[in-house]
Amino acid sequence: MTFSRFAPSPTGYLHIGHAWSALFSAAHGTMILRIEDIDTTRCKPEFETGIFDDLDWLGLTWPKPVRRQSDHFADYRAALARLDDMGLLYPCFCTRRDIQDEIARADSAPHGPEGHLYPGTCRNLSADDRARKMDAGAPYALRLNMDAALATLTAPLTWHDRYRGQQTATPDILGDVVLARKDTPASYHLCVTLDDHIQNVDIVTRGEDLFYASHLHRLLQYLLNLNIPEWAHHPLLLDPDGKRFAKRNNAVTLRHMRETQGKDRTDIITLVRDSLPTDGPWRWHLP
C-alpha cells in the first residue's frame, strides 16, 4: 500500500490550490491527512473544521485518527535533543533587525534561493557568552550548524522528485536554518520531516514553492535516520491574472465556492484543470 499525504495548516479556509494537492494525494495512494498546527497563534479550530468539511465535500477519505502536530511536541523535542547531542545546534539571539543590520554591514552577504542567508553572527559565541545571555533571559532560536551537519556526511545525499527526477541534495543553499523558536517549539522543516517518517509517507506532495526545502529535509532525514520518501512538487495554480491562489482571497476558497457560488465537486475539478499549465504531466493525475 502506498501512502501519500495532504498536510494543510488551519490558518484559513482551503482554496483551489489545496483542492489540487488533496486530489493529487488521493490519486496516488491512501491519503494521510495531517493538521499542521504548530503555529498555535494563527491556527483556529474553525479552520480545522473547515478542512474536514471541504475534503468531505470533495469526496475524499482518510485514515483516522488525524495527526495534529500540536499533540506531538514531545516528538519534536526529542528530535531536537538528538541533534543537540550531536553538536549540531546552537542558540541564536539575533532579532530580525540584528540580522538585517549585519547583512547591510557585510561586503558580500551569502545569498540563497529564498534571499540572504543568516550571516552566522551567533555561531561562534563562546559557551560563557551563551550561558550569560540565557541566564539574562534573552530570547533565542535554535539553528542548525550547517557546516557541522555537512561534515558528518560520508557521501552525497540524493532524493527523487516525480517531476524533476533524481536530485542531489545541496542543503547549504539555505544556510543555518532555524529549527525551533521560543514561540514555536519546532519549525516546519523539522516537524514535517519527522511526521512523514512516523506516518510512513511514501509520496510527499506539495507545491513547487517548497522545492528547495526538500534539500534540507533530506539532510534531516540522514541526521535523524529517517525514511526517505519520494517527492512530488506540483506547479502552483494561478488565477487569470497570473497570481497564486491564497487563503486571504475569499473568492477562491472552497467554502465560498460551495456555499455562495453553488459550485459542486465537478466544478472544482474543472477549475483545477483550467488553472494548470498546459504543458507537463500533471493533468493526467486528476480524476
Backbone bond lengths (Angstrom), bond angles and torsions (degrees), N, CA, C in turn:
res aa  C-N    CA-C-N  psi(-1)  N-CA   C-N-CA  omega(-1)  CA-C   N-CA-C  phi
1 M - - - 1.459 - - 1.524 109.79 -
2 T 1.315 116.35 135.98 1.456 122.17 179.01 1.528 109.74 -99.94
3 F 1.329 116.05 133.55 1.455 120.87 178.46 1.529 109.56 -111.05
4 S 1.307 115.60 121.55 1.448 121.89 170.83 1.523 106.42 -104.92
5 R 1.345 117.01 -179.65 1.456 115.82 179.29 1.522 111.09 -151.28
6 F 1.327 113.12 149.61 1.455 121.94 173.53 1.515 105.78 -125.58
7 A 1.338 117.04 121.15 1.469 120.35 -169.10 1.524 111.23 -131.74
8 P 1.327 117.36 75.62 1.470 120.02 -179.69 1.527 112.31 -81.84
9 S 1.326 114.90 160.53 1.468 121.56 173.18 1.522 108.83 -103.04
10 P 1.323 118.34 132.11 1.466 121.14 -178.93 1.529 112.20 -79.97
11 T 1.321 116.14 60.92 1.470 121.94 178.46 1.527 110.72 -108.52
12 G 1.318 117.03 6.84 1.457 122.88 179.91 1.518 107.91 173.42
13 Y 1.323 116.23 175.73 1.464 119.82 179.06 1.526 110.62 -79.29
14 L 1.323 116.42 149.74 1.459 121.55 -178.73 1.526 110.97 -64.70
15 H 1.337 115.38 145.26 1.459 120.45 177.40 1.526 109.95 -115.94
16 I 1.302 116.76 -174.80 1.462 121.69 -173.07 1.527 111.88 -63.38
17 G 1.347 115.90 -31.31 1.461 118.49 176.26 1.517 112.33 -64.39
18 H 1.325 116.12 -37.94 1.464 119.95 175.42 1.533 111.00 -64.06
19 A 1.333 115.96 -38.12 1.468 119.59 178.75 1.520 109.98 -59.18
20 W 1.321 116.56 -43.21 1.473 121.13 178.17 1.522 110.55 -59.80
21 S 1.338 117.79 -47.15 1.460 120.78 -179.29 1.527 111.36 -62.39
22 A 1.326 116.45 -43.06 1.467 120.27 -178.45 1.517 111.21 -67.03
23 L 1.337 117.54 -43.60 1.464 120.98 179.28 1.527 110.85 -64.22
24 F 1.327 116.16 -40.45 1.466 120.24 177.23 1.521 110.09 -60.97
25 S 1.328 115.61 -46.51 1.460 119.88 -178.47 1.523 111.02 -60.86
26 A 1.328 116.56 -44.62 1.461 120.55 -179.02 1.515 112.52 -66.06
27 A 1.342 117.04 -26.92 1.458 121.08 -179.60 1.525 112.70 -81.11
28 H 1.327 117.19 -6.45 1.460 120.68 -175.33 1.521 112.71 -122.19
29 G 1.314 116.11 31.83 1.453 119.67 176.26 1.512 111.25 131.80
30 T 1.320 115.47 -162.86 1.456 120.76 175.79 1.524 108.76 -78.28
31 M 1.330 116.83 119.91 1.451 120.33 -176.98 1.528 110.54 -79.21
32 I 1.328 115.57 118.64 1.454 121.95 173.33 1.525 107.37 -89.77
33 L 1.319 117.03 123.00 1.459 121.23 176.14 1.524 108.91 -96.38
34 R 1.324 115.64 128.87 1.462 121.47 177.40 1.526 108.38 -129.01
35 I 1.313 116.98 137.82 1.452 122.17 177.52 1.528 108.56 -99.27
36 E 1.314 116.72 112.08 1.459 121.51 -176.52 1.529 109.02 -93.75
37 D 1.327 115.06 88.67 1.462 121.46 -172.46 1.521 112.48 -119.00
38 I 1.338 117.51 38.37 1.468 119.01 178.98 1.526 111.10 -68.50
39 D 1.327 117.39 -25.57 1.465 120.54 176.85 1.528 107.84 -83.87
40 T 1.310 115.70 84.33 1.458 120.19 -172.32 1.527 113.24 -69.92
41 T 1.322 117.58 -14.71 1.464 119.57 179.36 1.528 111.82 -80.88
42 R 1.326 118.10 -29.10 1.460 121.23 -176.71 1.526 113.00 -102.49
43 C 1.312 117.50 -21.22 1.461 120.93 -177.73 1.531 109.96 -80.78
44 K 1.339 116.27 135.51 1.460 121.58 -175.81 1.532 110.27 -127.33
45 P 1.363 116.75 143.93 1.468 120.48 179.27 1.528 112.91 -58.09
46 E 1.329 117.96 -36.75 1.464 119.44 -178.56 1.523 112.45 -65.88
47 F 1.331 116.24 -29.90 1.459 118.68 177.77 1.534 110.71 -75.74
48 E 1.330 116.74 -33.26 1.469 119.55 175.28 1.527 109.96 -64.63
49 T 1.328 116.34 -44.87 1.465 120.08 176.04 1.517 110.49 -59.39
50 G 1.330 116.48 -39.01 1.457 120.60 178.34 1.512 112.71 -63.13
51 I 1.323 117.41 -34.97 1.465 120.91 177.22 1.524 110.29 -61.51
52 F 1.325 116.29 -47.96 1.463 119.93 179.64 1.537 110.79 -61.87
53 D 1.326 116.80 -42.79 1.467 120.40 -179.56 1.521 111.57 -62.78
54 D 1.326 116.59 -43.75 1.462 120.26 -177.58 1.526 111.60 -66.57
55 L 1.326 116.71 -43.60 1.461 120.14 -178.80 1.528 111.09 -67.22
56 D 1.320 116.03 -38.30 1.459 119.99 176.18 1.529 110.25 -63.01
57 W 1.321 117.01 -41.29 1.462 121.76 178.25 1.530 111.57 -62.88
58 L 1.343 116.64 -33.11 1.459 120.85 177.11 1.521 112.23 -76.75
59 G 1.329 117.02 -2.82 1.458 120.89 178.03 1.511 113.84 80.69
60 L 1.341 117.56 20.91 1.458 121.31 -177.06 1.530 110.60 -96.77
61 T 1.329 115.48 151.40 1.461 121.92 177.72 1.518 109.00 -128.80
62 W 1.335 116.32 161.93 1.450 121.07 -177.89 1.519 108.92 -156.34
63 P 1.328 117.75 153.51 1.464 120.80 178.84 1.523 111.13 -66.14
64 K 1.315 115.53 149.41 1.464 122.75 176.16 1.534 108.44 -111.28
65 P 1.328 118.46 153.49 1.461 126.88 -3.40 1.517 111.67 -79.02
66 V 1.307 115.92 162.23 1.462 121.99 177.48 1.528 108.87 -82.11
67 R 1.305 116.50 137.31 1.469 120.39 177.51 1.532 109.32 -82.71
68 R 1.325 115.14 124.74 1.464 121.94 173.46 1.522 108.03 -107.95
69 Q 1.304 116.41 126.48 1.455 119.17 -176.38 1.526 112.27 -59.89
70 S 1.333 116.75 -34.43 1.465 119.40 -177.83 1.526 112.64 -64.99
71 D 1.321 117.86 -14.68 1.459 121.66 177.65 1.530 112.54 -87.95
72 H 1.335 116.21 -3.96 1.467 118.39 -170.05 1.528 112.75 -131.46
73 F 1.329 116.84 34.12 1.456 119.46 178.69 1.530 111.39 -61.24
74 A 1.321 118.08 -26.89 1.466 120.66 178.92 1.530 110.63 -63.02
75 D 1.332 117.38 -36.43 1.465 120.82 177.61 1.527 110.77 -62.06
76 Y 1.318 115.75 -42.70 1.457 120.10 -177.34 1.533 111.10 -71.66
77 R 1.335 116.44 -37.14 1.465 119.41 176.67 1.524 110.81 -62.96
78 A 1.326 116.71 -37.95 1.465 120.28 179.02 1.523 110.86 -65.15
79 A 1.334 117.10 -39.97 1.460 120.85 178.59 1.526 110.48 -66.31
80 L 1.337 116.78 -41.74 1.465 120.02 177.10 1.531 110.65 -62.29
81 A 1.316 116.79 -41.09 1.462 120.59 179.66 1.528 110.67 -62.65
82 R 1.311 116.14 -37.34 1.471 119.85 179.28 1.527 110.69 -65.98
83 L 1.327 116.86 -43.19 1.460 120.33 177.79 1.520 111.21 -65.80
84 D 1.330 116.26 -36.75 1.464 120.39 178.69 1.519 110.66 -66.48
85 D 1.317 116.90 -40.39 1.467 120.66 178.12 1.525 111.31 -62.54
86 M 1.336 115.87 -27.21 1.463 120.65 178.29 1.530 111.75 -82.58
87 G 1.341 116.50 -2.28 1.458 120.47 179.63 1.512 113.69 76.17
88 L 1.329 117.08 27.52 1.467 120.65 -172.93 1.526 113.27 -107.21
89 L 1.326 117.87 0.12 1.468 120.47 179.67 1.522 109.71 -116.66
90 Y 1.329 115.79 151.25 1.457 119.96 171.49 1.524 109.36 -145.94
91 P 1.344 117.05 148.95 1.463 119.62 179.21 1.524 110.63 -77.06
92 C 1.319 115.77 137.63 1.458 121.75 178.30 1.525 107.70 -118.05
93 F 1.310 116.38 121.53 1.457 122.23 -176.25 1.533 111.95 -99.53
94 C 1.309 117.48 3.77 1.462 121.78 -176.04 1.534 111.26 -71.96
95 T 1.304 115.84 137.92 1.456 120.56 168.59 1.532 107.97 -85.31
96 R 1.325 115.61 168.79 1.465 118.23 177.02 1.532 110.87 -59.40
97 R 1.326 116.59 -37.33 1.459 120.60 178.17 1.519 111.11 -65.39
98 D 1.335 117.46 -40.94 1.467 121.00 177.26 1.527 110.32 -57.43
99 I 1.330 115.56 -44.30 1.466 120.24 -177.88 1.523 110.46 -66.10
100 Q 1.329 117.02 -43.64 1.462 120.65 178.55 1.526 111.26 -61.11
101 D 1.328 116.34 -42.21 1.468 120.01 179.87 1.525 111.15 -65.71
102 E 1.336 116.78 -40.50 1.465 120.48 179.45 1.522 110.76 -64.49
103 I 1.331 116.47 -41.08 1.463 120.33 178.17 1.523 110.57 -64.11
104 A 1.346 116.48 -40.20 1.462 121.02 -179.55 1.524 111.19 -64.98
105 R 1.329 117.52 -32.61 1.468 121.18 -179.65 1.519 112.57 -78.26
106 A 1.329 116.48 -22.88 1.465 120.26 -175.24 1.532 110.86 -74.36
107 D 1.331 116.16 143.37 1.466 120.64 177.59 1.518 111.20 -67.81
108 S 1.328 116.18 -39.43 1.464 120.55 -179.91 1.522 108.46 -146.88
109 A 1.338 116.41 95.13 1.458 120.96 -178.97 1.520 110.00 -78.01
110 P 1.338 117.92 138.48 1.472 120.52 178.51 1.520 110.19 -61.96
111 H 1.318 114.71 145.96 1.466 120.28 -174.19 1.522 108.90 -131.83
112 G 1.346 115.84 139.13 1.459 121.82 178.43 1.507 110.78 -123.64
113 P 1.324 117.85 -173.81 1.469 121.53 -177.14 1.522 113.30 -65.72
114 E 1.322 117.34 -18.28 1.456 120.51 -179.06 1.521 112.43 -110.18
115 G 1.338 117.20 15.19 1.462 121.01 179.40 1.514 111.52 116.31
116 H 1.337 116.06 -162.28 1.455 120.81 -179.37 1.528 110.86 -64.23
117 L 1.322 114.95 142.02 1.464 120.67 177.81 1.524 110.08 -88.64
118 Y 1.312 114.91 157.95 1.459 119.90 175.82 1.525 108.97 -59.40
119 P 1.335 118.00 129.40 1.466 120.27 -173.51 1.522 115.12 -77.10
120 G 1.315 118.66 -0.87 1.461 120.40 175.80 1.515 114.67 82.89
121 T 1.323 116.64 23.67 1.462 121.34 -175.41 1.532 112.76 -53.90
122 C 1.329 117.56 -44.19 1.470 121.24 -174.83 1.529 113.48 -94.62
123 R 1.318 116.62 -1.72 1.461 118.76 -174.31 1.520 112.23 -61.51
124 N 1.308 116.64 -36.90 1.461 119.78 -173.78 1.524 113.66 -106.12
125 L 1.324 117.24 19.52 1.461 119.25 173.57 1.526 110.04 -61.42
126 S 1.295 116.67 143.19 1.460 119.98 177.84 1.522 110.21 -71.50
127 A 1.311 115.35 161.73 1.465 119.85 177.99 1.524 110.82 -60.31
128 D 1.336 116.81 -36.25 1.458 120.36 179.14 1.522 111.32 -66.61
129 D 1.335 116.73 -42.00 1.464 120.33 179.30 1.531 110.54 -63.97
130 R 1.318 116.39 -41.50 1.465 119.84 178.89 1.527 110.82 -63.36
131 A 1.319 115.41 -45.69 1.463 119.80 -179.03 1.519 110.63 -63.51
132 R 1.324 116.75 -39.63 1.461 120.43 -179.12 1.534 110.94 -64.29
133 K 1.315 116.62 -42.13 1.466 120.43 179.31 1.532 110.97 -66.85
134 M 1.317 116.19 -41.88 1.464 119.78 179.66 1.525 110.96 -64.86
135 D 1.342 116.37 -42.48 1.461 120.32 179.89 1.519 111.13 -63.37
136 A 1.336 116.48 -28.83 1.459 120.83 179.56 1.523 111.86 -81.61
137 G 1.347 116.14 -3.09 1.455 120.01 178.41 1.507 114.75 82.09
138 A 1.331 117.57 18.74 1.463 120.62 179.67 1.532 109.69 -67.37
139 P 1.333 118.60 129.60 1.466 119.97 177.84 1.527 110.95 -67.01
140 Y 1.308 116.14 147.84 1.462 118.60 -179.61 1.525 110.56 -150.88
141 A 1.319 114.06 158.97 1.459 122.50 172.68 1.520 108.04 -108.64
142 L 1.324 116.74 162.54 1.458 121.46 174.12 1.520 108.32 -104.91
143 R 1.317 116.44 121.49 1.462 121.94 179.89 1.525 110.73 -109.19
144 L 1.324 114.45 149.63 1.462 120.81 174.13 1.520 108.80 -82.64
145 N 1.309 117.18 126.12 1.462 121.23 174.42 1.522 107.33 -76.45
146 M 1.326 115.82 97.79 1.459 120.01 -171.95 1.518 112.00 -62.64
147 D 1.326 117.95 -42.78 1.463 120.08 -179.39 1.527 110.75 -60.88
148 A 1.323 116.83 -42.96 1.463 120.14 179.67 1.524 110.88 -66.77
149 A 1.339 116.78 -38.10 1.465 119.78 179.36 1.521 110.90 -65.91
150 L 1.322 116.88 -43.33 1.465 120.17 -179.65 1.522 111.54 -67.29
151 A 1.310 116.89 -27.57 1.470 120.39 179.25 1.518 111.96 -67.49
152 T 1.333 118.20 -16.47 1.461 120.95 179.06 1.526 112.27 -82.32
153 L 1.327 117.47 -12.32 1.467 120.40 -176.19 1.523 111.16 -71.76
154 T 1.313 115.20 141.24 1.465 120.81 174.88 1.526 111.49 -107.40
155 A 1.337 116.92 -8.46 1.464 122.29 178.95 1.533 107.00 -163.42
156 P 1.338 116.48 159.50 1.474 118.41 178.14 1.527 111.51 -60.62
157 L 1.317 116.31 146.68 1.464 121.83 177.24 1.518 109.37 -94.19
158 T 1.315 116.98 135.48 1.455 121.14 179.26 1.523 110.16 -123.15
159 W 1.320 115.16 159.34 1.459 121.18 175.01 1.515 108.08 -154.62
160 H 1.332 115.83 161.95 1.459 119.90 -174.30 1.514 110.89 -116.94
161 D 1.311 115.43 130.31 1.453 122.11 173.78 1.522 108.32 -108.42
162 R 1.324 115.63 132.56 1.466 120.63 -174.85 1.528 112.49 -59.11
163 Y 1.318 117.52 -29.76 1.461 120.64 -176.54 1.524 113.25 -102.47
164 R 1.336 116.94 -28.09 1.465 120.18 -175.72 1.514 113.40 -106.31
165 G 1.334 116.61 -5.31 1.452 119.69 177.40 1.517 113.70 82.05
166 Q 1.332 115.81 -161.23 1.455 121.77 -176.33 1.527 110.58 -68.19
167 Q 1.332 115.67 134.59 1.450 122.09 -177.91 1.527 109.91 -124.07
168 T 1.328 115.56 147.36 1.455 121.44 170.73 1.518 107.91 -104.48
169 A 1.311 116.07 124.54 1.458 120.74 -174.80 1.530 111.05 -68.85
170 T 1.317 115.28 133.24 1.462 122.39 174.95 1.533 108.36 -129.75
171 P 1.326 117.62 66.64 1.465 120.69 -174.90 1.518 114.28 -63.81
172 D 1.349 117.27 -18.49 1.460 119.61 -179.86 1.525 112.35 -63.03
173 I 1.336 118.02 -15.78 1.464 120.21 178.74 1.523 111.73 -67.11
174 L 1.347 117.10 -12.87 1.461 121.10 179.76 1.525 112.50 -105.17
175 G 1.320 117.90 -5.53 1.451 120.89 176.28 1.522 113.68 69.21
176 D 1.319 115.17 -158.42 1.471 121.64 -178.70 1.527 109.23 -80.87
177 V 1.305 116.40 86.31 1.465 121.26 -174.32 1.532 111.04 -73.20
178 V 1.335 114.89 154.27 1.463 121.77 175.48 1.523 109.13 -80.40
179 L 1.320 116.66 129.46 1.461 121.80 177.26 1.524 112.74 -108.86
180 A 1.316 117.69 -9.66 1.470 121.06 176.13 1.518 108.51 -164.34
181 R 1.335 115.14 148.47 1.462 122.19 174.90 1.523 108.71 -129.48
182 K 1.324 115.32 167.14 1.457 119.90 178.73 1.526 111.53 -60.79
183 D 1.356 116.11 -41.64 1.461 119.75 -177.31 1.519 113.27 -89.60
184 T 1.336 117.25 -8.39 1.463 122.25 177.65 1.523 106.97 -134.82
185 P 1.336 118.45 104.53 1.469 121.65 -171.82 1.520 115.04 -58.00
186 A 1.323 117.97 -20.71 1.466 120.92 176.85 1.519 108.28 -155.36
187 S 1.321 116.24 149.33 1.457 120.82 -176.81 1.522 111.10 -82.80
188 Y 1.314 114.19 164.69 1.465 121.08 173.99 1.526 110.00 -51.61
189 H 1.316 116.88 -46.34 1.470 120.95 -174.38 1.529 111.62 -58.01
190 L 1.305 116.09 -47.69 1.465 119.47 -178.12 1.526 110.86 -69.68
191 C 1.322 116.83 -45.02 1.465 120.55 -174.53 1.524 112.18 -62.88
192 V 1.322 117.05 -49.54 1.465 118.30 -175.39 1.524 111.27 -67.64
193 T 1.319 116.88 -35.17 1.463 119.73 179.90 1.521 110.44 -65.81
194 L 1.314 116.46 -44.21 1.465 119.89 179.33 1.526 111.15 -69.72
195 D 1.332 117.11 -41.72 1.466 120.60 179.86 1.519 111.89 -61.20
196 D 1.332 116.93 -43.15 1.464 119.87 -179.64 1.525 110.95 -60.69
197 H 1.316 116.47 -34.75 1.463 120.36 176.50 1.524 111.09 -69.52
198 I 1.326 116.10 -49.84 1.469 120.70 -177.22 1.524 110.98 -60.67
199 Q 1.346 116.86 -35.75 1.459 120.88 -177.19 1.529 113.07 -92.77
200 N 1.334 117.03 8.43 1.468 122.21 175.87 1.527 112.55 55.23
201 V 1.328 115.71 42.30 1.459 120.64 -179.74 1.532 109.85 -73.00
202 D 1.329 115.55 130.41 1.468 121.33 179.03 1.521 112.29 -94.21
203 I 1.341 116.65 -35.29 1.461 121.66 -178.88 1.526 108.68 -126.02
204 V 1.327 116.53 119.55 1.460 122.20 176.83 1.524 107.82 -94.59
205 T 1.312 116.11 110.96 1.460 122.16 -178.91 1.519 109.67 -101.32
206 R 1.316 116.95 125.52 1.456 121.01 175.15 1.522 109.54 -163.31
207 G 1.342 116.02 169.59 1.455 121.16 -177.21 1.512 112.56 -68.90
208 E 1.334 115.70 155.30 1.455 120.46 -177.34 1.527 112.52 -68.07
209 D 1.348 117.90 -10.97 1.459 119.89 175.63 1.526 111.63 -68.00
210 L 1.343 117.66 -15.08 1.458 121.54 178.61 1.529 112.25 -104.52
211 F 1.315 116.54 14.11 1.463 120.44 -177.80 1.535 111.73 -56.62
212 Y 1.338 116.95 -46.70 1.467 119.14 -175.58 1.518 111.89 -68.02
213 A 1.336 117.68 -26.45 1.465 119.97 177.78 1.520 111.24 -61.96
214 S 1.332 116.91 -28.94 1.463 120.17 -177.62 1.528 111.80 -65.05
215 H 1.322 117.64 -26.06 1.468 120.20 174.95 1.530 109.97 -62.24
216 L 1.314 116.16 -43.73 1.464 120.72 177.47 1.515 111.11 -68.56
217 H 1.326 116.96 -41.46 1.465 119.92 -177.82 1.529 110.93 -63.55
218 R 1.322 115.77 -34.01 1.475 118.41 177.07 1.529 110.65 -64.80
219 L 1.318 116.89 -37.51 1.466 119.89 176.81 1.524 111.01 -66.11
220 L 1.324 117.75 -42.80 1.464 120.65 178.66 1.525 110.98 -62.55
221 Q 1.324 116.98 -36.75 1.465 120.27 176.59 1.520 110.69 -60.66
222 Y 1.318 115.89 -41.91 1.464 120.41 178.58 1.528 111.17 -64.99
223 L 1.317 116.56 -47.85 1.464 120.54 -175.87 1.521 112.07 -64.99
224 L 1.342 117.08 -34.40 1.463 121.69 -175.97 1.527 112.72 -101.68
225 N 1.339 116.46 4.87 1.468 121.92 178.74 1.527 111.32 57.20
226 L 1.337 116.01 54.71 1.455 122.20 -177.23 1.526 111.16 -105.90
227 N 1.323 115.84 164.36 1.460 121.52 176.02 1.522 110.69 -61.71
228 I 1.338 115.89 153.23 1.466 121.63 178.95 1.525 108.09 -113.79
229 P 1.319 118.83 105.92 1.462 120.61 179.19 1.527 111.25 -83.24
230 E 1.309 115.37 178.66 1.456 121.87 168.19 1.527 106.68 -93.87
231 W 1.325 116.46 146.54 1.455 120.27 177.28 1.529 110.52 -107.05
232 A 1.313 115.68 151.47 1.466 121.96 174.60 1.525 107.16 -137.81
233 H 1.334 116.17 93.59 1.461 121.10 179.97 1.527 108.13 -90.53
234 H 1.321 114.38 106.65 1.464 118.63 -175.38 1.527 110.91 -90.93
235 P 1.317 117.82 159.98 1.470 120.63 179.12 1.523 110.73 -66.33
236 L 1.324 115.36 150.73 1.458 120.11 176.14 1.526 109.12 -78.29
237 L 1.317 115.58 136.21 1.452 119.04 177.16 1.524 109.47 -75.48
238 L 1.322 116.73 138.18 1.455 122.37 -176.36 1.515 110.94 -119.75
239 D 1.327 115.28 147.48 1.461 119.27 177.35 1.528 109.57 -80.47
240 P 1.325 118.71 176.35 1.473 120.75 -177.88 1.527 113.81 -57.29
241 D 1.350 117.77 -21.98 1.463 121.09 178.88 1.523 112.44 -90.35
242 G 1.339 116.11 4.85 1.453 119.99 178.96 1.512 114.58 81.47
243 K 1.332 117.92 11.94 1.455 121.81 178.99 1.524 110.16 -98.60
244 R 1.326 116.88 146.64 1.456 120.36 -179.84 1.518 110.18 -71.61
245 F 1.330 115.77 146.79 1.448 120.23 177.36 1.533 109.21 -69.17
246 A 1.333 116.47 146.34 1.460 121.18 -177.98 1.521 110.05 -142.90
247 K 1.350 115.94 155.38 1.453 121.13 -178.87 1.527 112.09 -62.38
248 R 1.335 116.44 -29.73 1.463 119.15 -176.41 1.523 112.55 -70.64
249 N 1.344 116.47 -14.65 1.464 120.37 177.65 1.521 108.10 -93.11
250 N 1.318 117.36 95.86 1.457 121.96 -173.35 1.523 112.62 -60.29
251 A 1.344 117.21 -28.26 1.461 120.31 -175.87 1.517 112.80 -64.13
252 V 1.332 117.91 -20.29 1.461 119.65 -177.87 1.526 112.14 -107.32
253 T 1.328 118.64 4.76 1.463 118.98 176.25 1.517 109.46 -73.18
254 L 1.320 116.19 146.90 1.462 120.73 179.87 1.525 110.44 -63.07
255 R 1.309 117.01 -36.67 1.466 120.68 179.15 1.532 110.91 -60.37
256 H 1.323 116.43 -45.08 1.469 120.58 179.91 1.529 110.51 -65.78
257 M 1.316 116.43 -41.78 1.470 119.77 -179.81 1.524 111.28 -63.33
258 R 1.331 115.16 -38.65 1.460 119.92 -177.35 1.532 111.43 -74.83
259 E 1.332 116.61 -49.29 1.453 120.47 -170.88 1.528 113.89 -86.86
260 T 1.322 117.44 -29.55 1.461 120.13 -176.08 1.522 112.71 -104.17
261 Q 1.336 115.44 -40.85 1.463 119.17 -176.61 1.522 113.03 -93.56
262 G 1.339 117.30 -9.83 1.450 120.54 177.04 1.513 114.97 70.51
263 K 1.328 117.77 24.40 1.467 120.42 -179.25 1.524 110.22 -79.92
264 D 1.345 115.66 156.57 1.452 120.79 176.85 1.526 109.83 -118.20
265 R 1.337 115.55 -178.01 1.467 120.68 -175.61 1.526 111.60 -58.14
266 T 1.314 117.81 -39.38 1.464 121.28 179.66 1.523 110.79 -62.37
267 D 1.322 116.49 -39.68 1.466 120.28 178.03 1.526 110.84 -61.35
268 I 1.327 116.23 -39.83 1.461 120.14 -178.75 1.522 110.53 -66.07
269 I 1.324 116.79 -43.70 1.461 120.42 179.82 1.534 109.86 -62.71
270 T 1.318 117.05 -40.73 1.462 120.41 177.97 1.524 110.62 -63.14
271 L 1.327 116.69 -42.63 1.462 120.41 179.69 1.518 111.07 -64.31
272 V 1.331 116.97 -39.43 1.457 120.20 177.18 1.518 110.31 -62.17
273 R 1.325 116.94 -46.36 1.463 120.69 179.19 1.523 111.18 -57.92
274 D 1.331 116.22 -44.58 1.454 120.38 -176.78 1.523 112.56 -69.62
275 S 1.340 116.89 -20.35 1.464 121.37 -177.61 1.521 112.67 -91.61
276 L 1.334 117.79 -12.06 1.459 121.25 -178.16 1.524 111.27 -79.36
277 P 1.336 117.01 154.06 1.460 120.04 173.76 1.530 110.48 -58.26
278 T 1.319 116.10 148.32 1.464 119.71 -178.13 1.522 112.12 -75.86
279 D 1.348 117.46 -21.63 1.455 120.03 178.29 1.526 108.98 -107.51
280 G 1.308 116.29 147.31 1.459 119.97 179.90 1.515 111.40 117.49
281 P 1.335 116.61 169.96 1.470 121.95 -173.25 1.519 114.43 -90.11
282 W 1.331 119.06 2.43 1.466 120.27 -165.55 1.506 113.12 -70.75
283 R 1.325 119.48 -31.54 1.467 121.21 -176.62 1.532 111.45 -63.33
284 W 1.323 116.01 -32.47 1.466 119.48 -177.37 1.512 112.13 -59.92
285 H 1.342 117.05 -29.18 1.451 120.92 -173.22 1.516 113.16 -79.17
286 L 1.324 118.61 -14.86 1.461 120.16 -178.40 1.521 110.78 -78.57
287 P 1.341 117.80 149.08 1.471 121.20 177.41 1.507 111.12 -59.67
